[in-house]
Amino acid sequence: MRRIVIESGAVALFEEWYNPTIFKATIKRFQDKYVWKPFGIVVIDGKTVEKRKAEKLSKGNPLYQIVYIDPSTGLPIKEEHYDDKNLVTTTVVYFFDHVNDPNGDKKE
């Protein structure tokens, strides 16, 4: 899993090696119906995704967060954090691109 975090003009890339528990934990985090409420359906890059909103997860900013979930996997595509002026303060973009090649790379 790779995450690109953009905050206050700074960009950071986080990469985690493939581990099935990372996927399960990520799905579980955004499935919590007490935290993440349905907030509509939108199209991102031609893909229909679920939009969910979480209010005030911690003290101070962000005031609320919006996440865009791929319904076919349950995994997030993008997450946005908003301040009290409804401005995006942080954007997190997720990439789940694990490739499993049990035979390895065989070049003949």
C-alpha angles and dihedrals in degrees: 000000000000126000126192112201120196115190129160092342094309122115125206129182120208121188127188123188118244112284121155091219090062090059093046093047092048092050091046092050093058095039093065100119092194090062107025116053124191108261103175142285123279139173118243119182090344094308123114109230137177117249117212131182132208120194123216102337091175140010116283121002137028092057091191141351133218123203129190113215128198101228092206092062106016088232125129122251098186139000126199129194118206131199128217090277092057091250121140108248099174134018122194119192118195128209120191104182107145113160119201114201107170092182095052125223107316114187118184 
